[in-house]
Amino acid sequence: MLELVMNLVRWPFRLVRNNAAETISEIRDDSVNKDRVYTIMNIVSLLPLITAVVVFVVAMISFTVNSGFAIQIDMVKKDFFGSLSDIWTSGTSGYFYNMWLCLAVGISYLVICSAAVIDAYRGLDGKGKVFLTVILVLFNTVFGTFYFVAENDTKVFNFMQDLFGLGRDTCTGIMIGLFIATIVLAVVCTWFLAAYRPLLSGLINTLFYYLAAPLCCVLVQNIIGVVIAVILFGLCFFFGSAVTGIGEGSSAPSAGTPSVSKSSAKKQQRIKTLEKKIEGRNKAVRGHNRGEIAYFGVDAKACASANNNDMAEINRLKAEM
């Protein structure tokens, strides 16, 4: 079972590695790449992968500089059981969803798709060209409609309710239907254009950028804290069981031991943790405003919102003390 899980975890990275190796081999092989545009598209298909690696390195450096690992370790050391609910963090994985980076990755894949369509039209007969044209028009229409509805769901709901009397559930069902239709048409278009290898190479690398790379970043940035927590939990369980066994039959502690101080200590530790997080975000925003490369993907608005939430919790905890 463990081997199956490990194979599933390694599969996307093995797929990306083999795909990159094959793409580079085609770029270097002059006998295969006689078409200069084909070679250029192969190079473009590697851009999302290269971008993902660069962003991953910057995200890890920024997380380390912001004392991300130190905060996790400190949380576990000072309040082990309390830290279990707070130790998990999204870290700096949001760097991958920077608007300009996502736009660049999307444009690069759109360029490859355009080259694939042109290449397909060259080799198709009349019926094939008509079929491809219909599929592309349908895909762009359905996807555009879905995107518009998703971005303006409240306005669309009010419009559909006033014009046709449709309820919220019906509008949600329509949006889900548009999403499914978009996925189906995207699969059909990809299958129809799959003979153009840079298209598949770019698709694999683009999905890696949007899905696998951010997930890997989150796991790596949480692994140290989680591992330490598991180790400490095991030690506490082992030594706690040993102490319990030795102390059996001995007199129980006095029933009048207060628990208020323990609860207050936990709240104070939680306040310190939240204050460290706020301080780290403020430091990141200052670095971003100064143009430091380690903070290039920092979202000031998201940091301000998170700080407001943490400050509200700090005020609540102080009021309870």
N, C-alpha and C positions, 0 to 999 in steps of 0.2 A: 504493500500500500504506500509506504514511504517512497519507494522507488518510483511509483507511478506519479505521485505528487511532485517529486523533484524533476521528473521528465516533463511534466506539464509546465513547471516554472521555467525550466531551461528552454522550452520549445520556442517561444518568441525570440529570444536572444540568439539561439542557434539559427533560426530562420533569417534573421536580419544579418547575421555574420555571413552565412552562405550566400545570401542575396548580394551583399556588398562585394564579396570575393568574386562572384560571377560577373557582376557589373564591371568591376575594375579589370577583370580579365578580358572582357569584350572591348573595353576602351583601349587596352594595350594591343589587342590583336588587330593588326591592319587588314588581315585577310577577311575578317568578319565585318569590320566597320568601314565599309567603302563609302557609305553615305555620311557626309559630314554632319547633317542635321541629326541623324540617329546617334552619332557619337556625342554631340552636344546634349541631347536629351538624356543620354545615359549619365552624363556628368551632372545635369540638373537633378536627376532622380536621387543623387547622393546628398544633395544639399540639406534635406530635412534631417538626415542621419548626422551629418556634420554639425548642424545647428543644435541637435539634441545633445550631442557630446559636449559642445562648448557650454551650453546653458546648464547642463548637469554639473560641470566643473565649477562654474561661477556660483551656482546655487549652493553647492557644498561649501565653497570658500566663504560665501556670505553667511551661511548658517553657523559655521565654525567661528567666524569673526564676531558674530552676534551672541556668542556664548550659548548657542543652542544645546550642545552636548553638555556643557557645564551646568546649565539650568536643569536638564533632565536628571543628571547625576545628583545634584543638590536636592532636588525634590524627593528622589528615592531615599537618599541618606537621612533626611530630616523627618520625613513623614511617609513611610513605606506604603501603608495601606491607603492613606489619603491620596497618594500620588498615582495610584492605579487608575483612577478615573480622570486624571488630568495630564498624565505623562504623554499620551498620544497627541501628536501635533502634525499639521499639514506642512510645517516648516516653510521652506522656500520653493515648494513645488509649483507655486503660482507663477514663478518666472516663466514656465513653459507656455503660459496662457497670456503672456504680454501681447497686447493688441497688434503691435507692429510685427512681432515675430510670427504670430499666427497668420497675419496677412501675407507675410513673405513666403511662408510655407505653403499657404493656399494658392498663391499666385504661381509658385514654381510648379505645383501639380497641375494647375489649370493650363499652363504652357505645354506641359507634357501631353495632357488630354487633347489639346488643340492639334499638336503634331500627330498624335495617334489617329485622330479623325481624318486629317488630311491624307495620311498614309493609307487609311482604310478606303477612302474614296477612290484612290488611285487604282486599287486592285479589285473593286466591286463592279458588278454589272449593273444594269439599270434597276432591276428589282431590289438588289442589295442596297443600292444608294437610297432608294425610296424608303426601305425599311429602316435603315440607319437614321435617315432624316426624321422620320416619324418618332422613333424612339428618343432621339435627342430633344426634339421639340416637346414631347410629353414629359421627359425628365425635367427639363428646365422650367416648364410651366408648373408642374406639380411641386417641385422643390421651391420655386419662387413663391407660390401660394402658401405653402407650409411655413416658409420663413416669415412671410408677411403676417400670417395669422399668429404665429408664435410671438412675434415682436409686438403685436397690437391685439392681444387676446381680449382685453376688456372692451376695446372699441368694436372689435368684430362681434363679440358676444352681444353687445347692446344693439348693433346693427341687425344681426340675425334675429334677435328677440323682437325688435320693433317691426321688422319687415315680414318675418315668417312665423313669429311666435314661438321660436325654438328655445328650449331651456338650456341651462349650463351643461348638463350631462350630454345633451345632443351635440352641442358645440365642441365639447371635449372629445366626443366620439369621432366627429369629423376631423379634428386635428390629428387624432391617433391614426385614422384612416389615411390621411395625407402623408403622415410620417412613414407608415408601412409601405404605401405606394412609392414613396421616394426611395426607400431602401431597395424595393424590388426592381424598380427601373434602373437604379444605380448598378445593381448586380447584373442586369441584362446588358447594360451598356459596357460594363467591364468585360463581361464574357465575349461580347461581340468584338471588342477591341483588344482582346488579350494577346493576339498574335504580335502586337507591338510591345516587345519586352520592357522598354523603359517605363511603360504605363504600369505594369505590375511591380516593377522595382520601386517606382515612385510611390505607389499605393502602400507597399509594405513599409517603406521608410517614413511615410507620412503618418500612418497609423502608429508606428513606433514612437514618433515624436509626440503625438497627442495622447496616447494611452500608456504604453509600456514605460517610457522614460519618466514621466511624472510619478507613476506608481513606484518605480524603482527608487526614485529620489525620496519619496515618502518612507519607504521601507528602510532605506539606509539611514535616514536621519532619525528614525525611531528605534533602530535595532539595538543601539548601545544602551539606551534607557530601559528597553524591554528586557534585554538580556540580564542587565544588572538587577532589575526587579525580580525576574524569575530566580536568579541565583540567591538573592536575599530571602525571597519567599521560601526557597528550599532549605536554606540555613535556619531560618526562623522556625519552620515546621519541624526540622530534625531536632534542634536543640530545645525547642519548646516541648516536644514529645518526651525528650530525655529528662528535662527538668520536671515535667509532670509525673513521670514514672518514679523519679527519686523522691518527689515530695508527697507521694500518696501516703495517707495516714497521718500526715503532719497537720498541725492546727491550721485552719483556714484564716485568711486575713480578716481583719476586723470589718464588720459590715458597714461601719460608718465612714469608710474611705470615700471622700468626695470625688466625683467625676467631672465637676465643673471646670477644674483647672486643666484637665486633659482636653476637654472640648475647647476651652479658650486657647490653649497652645496650638491646637490644630487650626483654629481660625486665624491665629496670628501667622502661622506658617503659610497658610493659603494666601493671606494678604501680602506677605513678602514675595511669594511666587508671582502673584499678579503684578506687583509693582516692578519686579524684574522684567516681566514680559513687556510692560508698558515702556520701561526704560529702553529695552532692546529695540522696540518698534520706533521709538523717537530717534534713537541713534541711527537706525536704518534710513529713516526719512531725511535726517540731516545729511547723511552721506549721499543719498540720492539727489538732494538739492544741490550739493556741491559737485555733482557729476562724477563721484567715485564709481569705478567700474564694478566693484563688489556689490553695489546697491542699485544697479541699472534697472532691475525689474521690480523695484519696490512700488507698490500702489499706495500712495499717500492717503487716499480716501478710505481704502480698506483698513489701513493701519489706524486711522482716526476712529472708524466705526468699532474696531476691535478694542481700542483703548477705552472708548465710551462704555462698552459692555463690561469690561474688566473693572473700570472705575465704579460703575453702578454696583457690581458685586462687592467691591471693597467697602463702599459706603454701607451696604446691607450688613456685611459681616461686622463692621465696627459698631453699627447700631445694636446688633445682637449681643455684643460683648459687655 
